[in-house]
Amino acid sequence: MRIGEAATGAAVSRRIADLAAARPELAGWDWIQDVRANRGEVDNADIAAVAEAFAAAPPGPCWTIFVSHDPNLALWCRVMDGLFQGRLHRVVGSPEAALALLDSLRAASPVPSSS
């Protein structure tokens, strides 16, 4: 998901929460969000709304990888790790790095048993 400069944090959060409400399985998917062009502020209420919408996600590790040059986003990732059950958040500098990180995280995670 590429988030443009005109999008506000509140609007993006609402859109993601709406997507998860319409298609609950999306809350269990891995996400890559490219926020390099975005200048919108996100606050605790915005993040909490998305965390609540994602609460129905199936158990197990899943990730949100942000593509950003914001040095403070890594701190927000730690906060989000505590708000989301089973979802971890990371930040990298390029889409290619996001794909590589996601591949390595998936490879290191145990595969759920189908039994």
N, CA, C and O atoms as CSV, one atom per row, in Angstrom:
chain,resi,resn,atom,element,x,y,z
A,1,MET,N,N,0.854,-1.147,0.000
A,1,MET,CA,C,0.000,0.000,0.000
A,1,MET,C,C,0.911,1.225,0.000
A,1,MET,O,O,1.776,1.367,0.864
A,2,ARG,N,N,0.711,2.090,-0.961
A,2,ARG,CA,C,1.468,3.343,-1.014
A,2,ARG,C,C,0.545,4.448,-0.534
A,2,ARG,O,O,-0.557,4.627,-1.054
A,3,ILE,N,N,1.010,5.188,0.464
A,3,ILE,CA,C,0.208,6.250,1.060
A,3,ILE,C,C,0.789,7.581,0.619
A,3,ILE,O,O,1.941,7.897,0.915
A,4,GLY,N,N,-0.021,8.360,-0.091
A,4,GLY,CA,C,0.438,9.613,-0.680
A,4,GLY,C,C,0.487,10.759,0.300
A,4,GLY,O,O,0.062,10.640,1.449
A,5,GLU,N,N,1.014,11.872,-0.174
A,5,GLU,CA,C,1.244,13.026,0.687
A,5,GLU,C,C,-0.042,13.703,1.150
A,5,GLU,O,O,-0.044,14.353,2.195
A,6,ALA,N,N,-1.127,13.569,0.407
A,6,ALA,CA,C,-2.357,14.257,0.770
A,6,ALA,C,C,-3.182,13.499,1.820
A,6,ALA,O,O,-4.114,14.059,2.396
A,7,ALA,N,N,-2.848,12.259,2.062
A,7,ALA,CA,C,-3.628,11.454,3.009
A,7,ALA,C,C,-3.301,11.837,4.442
A,7,ALA,O,O,-2.136,12.023,4.795
A,8,THR,N,N,-4.330,11.955,5.261
A,8,THR,CA,C,-4.109,12.216,6.680
A,8,THR,C,C,-4.000,10.881,7.417
A,8,THR,O,O,-4.491,9.853,6.953
A,9,GLY,N,N,-3.352,10.926,8.566
A,9,GLY,CA,C,-3.235,9.718,9.373
A,9,GLY,C,C,-4.593,9.158,9.762
A,9,GLY,O,O,-4.807,7.946,9.737
A,10,ALA,N,N,-5.498,10.040,10.119
A,10,ALA,CA,C,-6.838,9.600,10.504
A,10,ALA,C,C,-7.563,8.941,9.333
A,10,ALA,O,O,-8.217,7.913,9.505
A,11,ALA,N,N,-7.447,9.531,8.143
A,11,ALA,CA,C,-8.123,8.976,6.967
A,11,ALA,C,C,-7.545,7.614,6.588
A,11,ALA,O,O,-8.292,6.692,6.262
A,12,VAL,N,N,-6.227,7.485,6.629
A,12,VAL,CA,C,-5.599,6.203,6.299
A,12,VAL,C,C,-6.004,5.147,7.324
A,12,VAL,O,O,-6.325,4.015,6.962
A,13,SER,N,N,-5.990,5.516,8.589
A,13,SER,CA,C,-6.384,4.569,9.638
A,13,SER,C,C,-7.826,4.114,9.458
A,13,SER,O,O,-8.127,2.928,9.589
A,14,ARG,N,N,-8.711,5.046,9.160
A,14,ARG,CA,C,-10.119,4.677,8.922
A,14,ARG,C,C,-10.238,3.735,7.736
A,14,ARG,O,O,-10.981,2.755,7.788
A,15,ARG,N,N,-9.508,4.029,6.671
A,15,ARG,CA,C,-9.576,3.188,5.462
A,15,ARG,C,C,-9.092,1.779,5.754
A,15,ARG,O,O,-9.715,0.808,5.324
A,16,ILE,N,N,-7.986,1.653,6.480
A,16,ILE,CA,C,-7.465,0.327,6.820
A,16,ILE,C,C,-8.445,-0.404,7.728
A,16,ILE,O,O,-8.695,-1.593,7.532
A,17,ALA,N,N,-9.000,0.284,8.713
A,17,ALA,CA,C,-9.992,-0.336,9.603
A,17,ALA,C,C,-11.231,-0.760,8.815
A,17,ALA,O,O,-11.783,-1.831,9.065
A,18,ASP,N,N,-11.673,0.066,7.867
A,18,ASP,CA,C,-12.827,-0.282,7.026
A,18,ASP,C,C,-12.533,-1.513,6.163
A,18,ASP,O,O,-13.392,-2.379,5.997
A,19,LEU,N,N,-11.315,-1.587,5.618
A,19,LEU,CA,C,-10.940,-2.755,4.820
A,19,LEU,C,C,-10.995,-4.022,5.668
A,19,LEU,O,O,-11.503,-5.052,5.226
A,20,ALA,N,N,-10.470,-3.940,6.885
A,20,ALA,CA,C,-10.474,-5.111,7.771
A,20,ALA,C,C,-11.886,-5.487,8.197
A,20,ALA,O,O,-12.179,-6.668,8.386
A,21,ALA,N,N,-12.762,-4.505,8.351
A,21,ALA,CA,C,-14.154,-4.802,8.702
A,21,ALA,C,C,-14.872,-5.498,7.548
A,21,ALA,O,O,-15.655,-6.425,7.757
A,22,ALA,N,N,-14.596,-5.043,6.336
A,22,ALA,CA,C,-15.240,-5.623,5.157
A,22,ALA,C,C,-14.677,-6.994,4.812
A,22,ALA,O,O,-15.400,-7.873,4.342
A,23,ARG,N,N,-13.390,-7.169,5.050
A,23,ARG,CA,C,-12.718,-8.439,4.735
A,23,ARG,C,C,-11.829,-8.816,5.915
A,23,ARG,O,O,-10.628,-8.544,5.884
A,24,PRO,N,N,-12.384,-9.434,6.950
A,24,PRO,CA,C,-11.644,-9.730,8.175
A,24,PRO,C,C,-10.356,-10.522,7.960
A,24,PRO,O,O,-9.431,-10.418,8.766
A,25,GLU,N,N,-10.281,-11.298,6.903
A,25,GLU,CA,C,-9.063,-12.076,6.654
A,25,GLU,C,C,-7.851,-11.172,6.405
A,25,GLU,O,O,-6.715,-11.597,6.616
A,26,LEU,N,N,-8.078,-9.935,5.962
A,26,LEU,CA,C,-6.971,-9.014,5.704
A,26,LEU,C,C,-6.188,-8.694,6.972
A,26,LEU,O,O,-5.002,-8.373,6.902
A,27,ALA,N,N,-6.836,-8.778,8.123
A,27,ALA,CA,C,-6.149,-8.492,9.380
A,27,ALA,C,C,-5.067,-9.526,9.687
A,27,ALA,O,O,-4.162,-9.254,10.476
A,28,GLY,N,N,-5.147,-10.686,9.084
A,28,GLY,CA,C,-4.139,-11.716,9.279
A,28,GLY,C,C,-3.075,-11.745,8.198
A,28,GLY,O,O,-2.169,-12.578,8.245
A,29,TRP,N,N,-3.168,-10.864,7.241
A,29,TRP,CA,C,-2.188,-10.800,6.156
A,29,TRP,C,C,-0.995,-9.957,6.585
A,29,TRP,O,O,-1.097,-9.126,7.487
A,30,ASP,N,N,0.130,-10.181,5.928
A,30,ASP,CA,C,1.273,-9.289,6.063
A,30,ASP,C,C,1.011,-8.066,5.189
A,30,ASP,O,O,0.437,-8.175,4.106
A,31,TRP,N,N,1.442,-6.897,5.675
A,31,TRP,CA,C,1.230,-5.649,4.960
A,31,TRP,C,C,2.564,-4.946,4.752
A,31,TRP,O,O,3.429,-4.972,5.628
A,32,ILE,N,N,2.726,-4.331,3.613
A,32,ILE,CA,C,3.826,-3.404,3.367
A,32,ILE,C,C,3.186,-2.064,3.068
A,32,ILE,O,O,2.365,-1.942,2.159
A,33,GLN,N,N,3.573,-1.053,3.848
A,33,GLN,CA,C,3.027,0.287,3.668
A,33,GLN,C,C,4.171,1.248,3.365
A,33,GLN,O,O,5.052,1.471,4.196
A,34,ASP,N,N,4.139,1.806,2.168
A,34,ASP,CA,C,5.136,2.781,1.754
A,34,ASP,C,C,4.611,4.159,2.137
A,34,ASP,O,O,3.690,4.682,1.509
A,35,VAL,N,N,5.202,4.734,3.166
A,35,VAL,CA,C,4.751,6.028,3.674
A,35,VAL,C,C,5.778,7.139,3.419
A,35,VAL,O,O,5.709,8.202,4.036
A,36,ARG,N,N,6.722,6.893,2.517
A,36,ARG,CA,C,7.771,7.883,2.259
A,36,ARG,C,C,7.228,9.217,1.784
A,36,ARG,O,O,7.786,10.256,2.135
A,37,ALA,N,N,6.164,9.229,1.001
A,37,ALA,CA,C,5.621,10.480,0.472
A,37,ALA,C,C,4.632,11.134,1.427
A,37,ALA,O,O,4.241,12.282,1.214
A,38,ASN,N,N,4.227,10.435,2.459
A,38,ASN,CA,C,3.185,10.937,3.351
A,38,ASN,C,C,3.763,11.863,4.413
A,38,ASN,O,O,4.826,11.601,4.976
A,39,ARG,N,N,3.051,12.936,4.671
A,39,ARG,CA,C,3.450,13.879,5.717
A,39,ARG,C,C,2.381,13.978,6.795
A,39,ARG,O,O,2.468,14.824,7.685
A,40,GLY,N,N,1.364,13.109,6.717
A,40,GLY,CA,C,0.266,13.144,7.674
A,40,GLY,C,C,0.685,12.619,9.035
A,40,GLY,O,O,1.488,11.692,9.136
A,41,GLU,N,N,0.143,13.207,10.058
A,41,GLU,CA,C,0.418,12.777,11.428
A,41,GLU,C,C,-0.544,11.666,11.820
A,41,GLU,O,O,-1.717,11.679,11.448
A,42,VAL,N,N,-0.037,10.722,12.565
A,42,VAL,CA,C,-0.843,9.630,13.107
A,42,VAL,C,C,-0.770,9.742,14.618
A,42,VAL,O,O,0.308,9.940,15.178
A,43,ASP,N,N,-1.910,9.617,15.277
A,43,ASP,CA,C,-1.872,9.690,16.735
A,43,ASP,C,C,-2.306,8.359,17.348
A,43,ASP,O,O,-2.651,7.416,16.636
A,44,ASN,N,N,-2.284,8.302,18.658
A,44,ASN,CA,C,-2.619,7.057,19.358
A,44,ASN,C,C,-4.013,6.558,19.019
A,44,ASN,O,O,-4.217,5.352,18.873
A,45,ALA,N,N,-4.968,7.454,18.892
A,45,ALA,CA,C,-6.345,7.044,18.581
A,45,ALA,C,C,-6.426,6.402,17.201
A,45,ALA,O,O,-7.169,5.440,17.008
A,46,ASP,N,N,-5.672,6.924,16.246
A,46,ASP,CA,C,-5.657,6.343,14.899
A,46,ASP,C,C,-5.130,4.914,14.945
A,46,ASP,O,O,-5.725,4.005,14.366
A,47,ILE,N,N,-4.021,4.726,15.632
A,47,ILE,CA,C,-3.420,3.400,15.724
A,47,ILE,C,C,-4.324,2.449,16.498
A,47,ILE,O,O,-4.473,1.288,16.116
A,48,ALA,N,N,-4.924,2.926,17.570
A,48,ALA,CA,C,-5.821,2.087,18.371
A,48,ALA,C,C,-7.026,1.624,17.554
A,48,ALA,O,O,-7.487,0.496,17.724
A,49,ALA,N,N,-7.540,2.478,16.673
A,49,ALA,CA,C,-8.683,2.098,15.837
A,49,ALA,C,C,-8.316,0.956,14.890
A,49,ALA,O,O,-9.111,0.040,14.681
A,50,VAL,N,N,-7.122,1.011,14.325
A,50,VAL,CA,C,-6.681,-0.061,13.432
A,50,VAL,C,C,-6.433,-1.334,14.246
A,50,VAL,O,O,-6.809,-2.425,13.819
A,51,ALA,N,N,-5.807,-1.199,15.408
A,51,ALA,CA,C,-5.551,-2.371,16.261
A,51,ALA,C,C,-6.852,-3.057,16.635
A,51,ALA,O,O,-6.926,-4.286,16.647
A,52,GLU,N,N,-7.872,-2.278,16.937
A,52,GLU,CA,C,-9.182,-2.856,17.276
A,52,GLU,C,C,-9.780,-3.595,16.078
A,52,GLU,O,O,-10.343,-4.679,16.229
A,53,ALA,N,N,-9.657,-3.010,14.901
A,53,ALA,CA,C,-10.190,-3.651,13.695
A,53,ALA,C,C,-9.435,-4.933,13.367
A,53,ALA,O,O,-10.001,-5.851,12.772
A,54,PHE,N,N,-8.172,-5.004,13.747
A,54,PHE,CA,C,-7.351,-6.179,13.467
A,54,PHE,C,C,-7.442,-7.234,14.572
A,54,PHE,O,O,-6.830,-8.296,14.452
A,55,ALA,N,N,-8.181,-6.968,15.631
A,55,ALA,CA,C,-8.247,-7.875,16.778
A,55,ALA,C,C,-8.797,-9.251,16.416
A,55,ALA,O,O,-8.518,-10.225,17.115
A,56,ALA,N,N,-9.564,-9.348,15.350
A,56,ALA,CA,C,-10.150,-10.637,14.948
A,56,ALA,C,C,-9.204,-11.470,14.095
A,56,ALA,O,O,-9.581,-12.540,13.617
A,57,ALA,N,N,-7.982,-10.991,13.899
A,57,ALA,CA,C,-7.024,-11.726,13.058
A,57,ALA,C,C,-6.720,-13.084,13.658
A,57,ALA,O,O,-6.688,-13.234,14.879
A,58,PRO,N,N,-6.496,-14.074,12.808
A,58,PRO,CA,C,-6.134,-15.389,13.325
A,58,PRO,C,C,-4.807,-15.305,14.072
A,58,PRO,O,O,-3.977,-14.449,13.767
A,59,PRO,N,N,-4.603,-16.187,15.047
A,59,PRO,CA,C,-3.345,-16.141,15.796
A,59,PRO,C,C,-2.161,-16.468,14.899
A,59,PRO,O,O,-2.306,-17.058,13.828
A,60,GLY,N,N,-1.024,-16.079,15.357
A,60,GLY,CA,C,0.183,-16.373,14.598
A,60,GLY,C,C,0.877,-15.107,14.188
A,60,GLY,O,O,0.274,-14.034,14.165
A,61,PRO,N,N,2.119,-15.227,13.870
A,61,PRO,CA,C,2.850,-14.008,13.538
A,61,PRO,C,C,2.456,-13.462,12.164
A,61,PRO,O,O,2.325,-14.202,11.189
A,62,CYS,N,N,2.278,-12.178,12.126
A,62,CYS,CA,C,2.122,-11.467,10.868
A,62,CYS,C,C,2.774,-10.108,11.058
A,62,CYS,O,O,2.982,-9.660,12.186
A,63,TRP,N,N,3.094,-9.459,9.953
A,63,TRP,CA,C,3.903,-8.258,10.022
A,63,TRP,C,C,3.329,-7.132,9.194
A,63,TRP,O,O,2.649,-7.336,8.188
A,64,THR,N,N,3.629,-5.940,9.658
A,64,THR,CA,C,3.483,-4.733,8.854
A,64,THR,C,C,4.886,-4.168,8.720
A,64,THR,O,O,5.556,-3.877,9.711
A,65,ILE,N,N,5.316,-4.019,7.474
A,65,ILE,CA,C,6.624,-3.440,7.192
A,65,ILE,C,C,6.372,-2.062,6.584
A,65,ILE,O,O,5.730,-1.945,5.540
A,66,PHE,N,N,6.876,-1.030,7.238
A,66,PHE,CA,C,6.758,0.332,6.731
A,66,PHE,C,C,8.000,0.675,5.930
A,66,PHE,O,O,9.118,0.352,6.331
A,67,VAL,N,N,7.799,1.327,4.804
A,67,VAL,CA,C,8.902,1.875,4.020
A,67,VAL,C,C,8.919,3.368,4.332
A,67,VAL,O,O,7.999,4.104,3.974
A,68,SER,N,N,9.980,3.797,5.003
A,68,SER,CA,C,10.020,5.175,5.476
A,68,SER,C,C,11.467,5.585,5.750
A,68,SER,O,O,12.340,4.751,5.992
A,69,HIS,N,N,11.688,6.901,5.702
A,69,HIS,CA,C,12.979,7.463,6.087
A,69,HIS,C,C,12.860,8.205,7.414
A,69,HIS,O,O,13.800,8.881,7.833
A,70,ASP,N,N,11.716,8.083,8.073
A,70,ASP,CA,C,11.476,8.752,9.354
A,70,ASP,C,C,12.179,7.977,10.467
A,70,ASP,O,O,11.812,6.834,10.737
A,71,PRO,N,N,13.173,8.566,11.113
A,71,PRO,CA,C,13.903,7.839,12.148
A,71,PRO,C,C,13.064,7.534,13.388
A,71,PRO,O,O,13.423,6.657,14.175
A,72,ASN,N,N,11.963,8.240,13.569
A,72,ASN,CA,C,11.108,8.008,14.735
A,72,ASN,C,C,10.084,6.899,14.526
A,72,ASN,O,O,9.458,6.449,15.485
A,73,LEU,N,N,9.908,6.456,13.295
A,73,LEU,CA,C,8.901,5.427,13.034
A,73,LEU,C,C,9.241,4.116,13.734
A,73,LEU,O,O,8.336,3.365,14.097
A,74,ALA,N,N,10.501,3.832,13.929
A,74,ALA,CA,C,10.877,2.607,14.649
A,74,ALA,C,C,10.331,2.629,16.076
A,74,ALA,O,O,9.973,1.582,16.614
A,75,LEU,N,N,10.265,3.793,16.686
A,75,LEU,CA,C,9.682,3.898,18.031
A,75,LEU,C,C,8.182,3.633,17.996
A,75,LEU,O,O,7.647,2.947,18.867
A,76,TRP,N,N,7.506,4.179,16.986
A,76,TRP,CA,C,6.074,3.912,16.817
A,76,TRP,C,C,5.847,2.418,16.592
A,76,TRP,O,O,4.853,1.862,17.059
A,77,CYS,N,N,6.764,1.772,15.879
A,77,CYS,CA,C,6.629,0.332,15.639
A,77,CYS,C,C,6.609,-0.435,16.958
A,77,CYS,O,O,5.841,-1.385,17.112
A,78,ARG,N,N,7.436,-0.037,17.895
A,78,ARG,CA,C,7.437,-0.695,19.210
A,78,ARG,C,C,6.099,-0.514,19.916
A,78,ARG,O,O,5.565,-1.448,20.514
A,79,VAL,N,N,5.566,0.707,19.836
A,79,VAL,CA,C,4.250,0.970,20.439
A,79,VAL,C,C,3.193,0.087,19.780
A,79,VAL,O,O,2.378,-0.532,20.464
A,80,MET,N,N,3.212,0.031,18.445
A,80,MET,CA,C,2.214,-0.769,17.730
A,80,MET,C,C,2.356,-2.255,18.037
A,80,MET,O,O,1.356,-2.970,18.092
A,81,ASP,N,N,3.581,-2.729,18.239
A,81,ASP,CA,C,3.767,-4.136,18.607
A,81,ASP,C,C,2.986,-4.473,19.870
A,81,ASP,O,O,2.458,-5.579,19.995
A,82,GLY,N,N,2.906,-3.530,20.810
A,82,GLY,CA,C,2.166,-3.752,22.046
A,82,GLY,C,C,0.660,-3.641,21.892
A,82,GLY,O,O,-0.084,-4.206,22.693
A,83,LEU,N,N,0.198,-2.923,20.877
A,83,LEU,CA,C,-1.237,-2.721,20.681
A,83,LEU,C,C,-1.901,-3.809,19.850
A,83,LEU,O,O,-3.088,-4.089,20.017
A,84,PHE,N,N,-1.137,-4.417,18.961
A,84,PHE,CA,C,-1.671,-5.425,18.048
A,84,PHE,C,C,-1.310,-6.806,18.577
A,84,PHE,O,O,-0.161,-7.056,18.941
A,85,GLN,N,N,-2.285,-7.698,18.619
A,85,GLN,CA,C,-2.032,-9.064,19.068
A,85,GLN,C,C,-1.528,-9.892,17.892
A,85,GLN,O,O,-2.238,-10.076,16.903
A,86,GLY,N,N,-0.298,-10.388,18.006
A,86,GLY,CA,C,0.244,-11.254,16.972
A,86,GLY,C,C,0.818,-10.560,15.760
A,86,GLY,O,O,1.307,-11.221,14.844
A,87,ARG,N,N,0.770,-9.241,15.735
A,87,ARG,CA,C,1.315,-8.480,14.604
A,87,ARG,C,C,2.528,-7.708,15.087
A,87,ARG,O,O,2.490,-7.038,16.119
A,88,LEU,N,N,3.613,-7.816,14.319
A,88,LEU,CA,C,4.825,-7.064,14.611
A,88,LEU,C,C,5.081,-6.069,13.492
A,88,LEU,O,O,4.702,-6.294,12.342
A,89,HIS,N,N,5.724,-4.975,13.842
A,89,HIS,CA,C,5.913,-3.858,12.926
A,89,HIS,C,C,7.396,-3.554,12.793
A,89,HIS,O,O,8.128,-3.537,13.783
A,90,ARG,N,N,7.831,-3.315,11.572
A,90,ARG,CA,C,9.221,-3.003,11.290
A,90,ARG,C,C,9.266,-1.868,10.278
A,90,ARG,O,O,8.274,-1.580,9.609
A,91,VAL,N,N,10.413,-1.235,10.172
A,91,VAL,CA,C,10.579,-0.137,9.225
A,91,VAL,C,C,11.893,-0.330,8.472
A,91,VAL,O,O,12.917,-0.685,9.055
A,92,VAL,N,N,11.838,-0.089,7.170
A,92,VAL,CA,C,12.997,-0.186,6.284
A,92,VAL,C,C,12.975,1.014,5.336
A,92,VAL,O,O,12.011,1.780,5.317
A,93,GLY,N,N,14.037,1.171,4.553
A,93,GLY,CA,C,14.164,2.348,3.713
A,93,GLY,C,C,13.702,2.227,2.279
A,93,GLY,O,O,13.609,3.237,1.581
A,94,SER,N,N,13.405,1.002,1.808
A,94,SER,CA,C,13.005,0.857,0.401
A,94,SER,C,C,12.014,-0.291,0.247
A,94,SER,O,O,11.957,-1.184,1.092
A,95,PRO,N,N,11.235,-0.266,-0.829
A,95,PRO,CA,C,10.318,-1.386,-1.086
A,95,PRO,C,C,11.068,-2.713,-1.236
A,95,PRO,O,O,10.584,-3.756,-0.796
A,96,GLU,N,N,12.237,-2.669,-1.851
A,96,GLU,CA,C,13.021,-3.902,-2.028
A,96,GLU,C,C,13.454,-4.456,-0.671
A,96,GLU,O,O,13.416,-5.666,-0.448
A,97,ALA,N,N,13.863,-3.566,0.232
A,97,ALA,CA,C,14.244,-4.001,1.583
A,97,ALA,C,C,13.035,-4.555,2.331
A,97,ALA,O,O,13.169,-5.491,3.119
A,98,ALA,N,N,11.855,-3.982,2.090
A,98,ALA,CA,C,10.637,-4.487,2.735
A,98,ALA,C,C,10.344,-5.913,2.288
A,98,ALA,O,O,10.032,-6.772,3.113
A,99,LEU,N,N,10.441,-6.167,0.995
A,99,LEU,CA,C,10.198,-7.520,0.481
A,99,LEU,C,C,11.229,-8.507,1.019
A,99,LEU,O,O,10.886,-9.629,1.392
A,100,ALA,N,N,12.490,-8.089,1.056
A,100,ALA,CA,C,13.542,-8.973,1.567
A,100,ALA,C,C,13.334,-9.273,3.048
A,100,ALA,O,O,13.489,-10.417,3.476
A,101,LEU,N,N,12.986,-8.262,3.827
A,101,LEU,CA,C,12.744,-8.470,5.257
A,101,LEU,C,C,11.548,-9.382,5.469
A,101,LEU,O,O,11.601,-10.297,6.291
A,102,LEU,N,N,10.473,-9.142,4.737
A,102,LEU,CA,C,9.288,-9.972,4.882
A,102,LEU,C,C,9.600,-11.431,4.529
A,102,LEU,O,O,9.155,-12.346,5.222
A,103,ASP,N,N,10.351,-11.643,3.470
A,103,ASP,CA,C,10.755,-13.008,3.107
A,103,ASP,C,C,11.542,-13.660,4.235
A,103,ASP,O,O,11.312,-14.827,4.553
A,104,SER,N,N,12.467,-12.924,4.843
A,104,SER,CA,C,13.284,-13.513,5.908
A,104,SER,C,C,12.459,-13.759,7.168
A,104,SER,O,O,12.677,-14.753,7.861
A,105,LEU,N,N,11.523,-12.878,7.472
A,105,LEU,CA,C,10.656,-13.083,8.639
A,105,LEU,C,C,9.765,-14.305,8.444
A,105,LEU,O,O,9.585,-15.108,9.360
A,106,ARG,N,N,9.216,-14.435,7.254
A,106,ARG,CA,C,8.374,-15.594,6.968
A,106,ARG,C,C,9.167,-16.889,7.037
A,106,ARG,O,O,8.678,-17.891,7.559
A,107,ALA,N,N,10.385,-16.876,6.516
A,107,ALA,CA,C,11.221,-18.077,6.516
A,107,ALA,C,C,11.580,-18.503,7.938
A,107,ALA,O,O,11.752,-19.692,8.207
A,108,ALA,N,N,11.694,-17.540,8.840
A,108,ALA,CA,C,12.080,-17.835,10.221
A,108,ALA,C,C,10.902,-18.226,11.100
A,108,ALA,O,O,11.102,-18.688,12.223
A,109,SER,N,N,9.681,-18.051,10.614
A,109,SER,CA,C,8.484,-18.338,11.410
A,109,SER,C,C,8.039,-19.766,11.226
A,109,SER,O,O,8.094,-20.315,10.126
A,110,PRO,N,N,7.593,-20.371,12.328
A,110,PRO,CA,C,7.050,-21.724,12.185
A,110,PRO,C,C,5.751,-21.690,11.376
A,110,PRO,O,O,4.953,-20.760,11.498
A,111,VAL,N,N,5.557,-22.701,10.564
A,111,VAL,CA,C,4.332,-22.825,9.771
A,111,VAL,C,C,3.271,-23.478,10.652
A,111,VAL,O,O,3.521,-24.531,11.240
A,112,PRO,N,N,2.076,-22.861,10.752
A,112,PRO,CA,C,1.025,-23.475,11.571
A,112,PRO,C,C,0.663,-24.873,11.078
A,112,PRO,O,O,0.661,-25.149,9.878
A,113,SER,N,N,0.365,-25.725,12.013
A,113,SER,CA,C,-0.032,-27.089,11.685
A,113,SER,C,C,-1.474,-27.109,11.215
A,113,SER,O,O,-2.306,-26.358,11.724
A,114,SER,N,N,-1.773,-27.952,10.261
A,114,SER,CA,C,-3.152,-28.052,9.757
A,114,SER,C,C,-3.936,-29.130,10.498
A,114,SER,O,O,-5.096,-29.386,10.174
A,115,SER,N,N,-3.322,-29.754,11.477
A,115,SER,CA,C,-4.021,-30.824,12.204
A,115,SER,C,C,-4.820,-30.304,13.351
A,115,SER,O,O,-5.463,-31.080,14.058
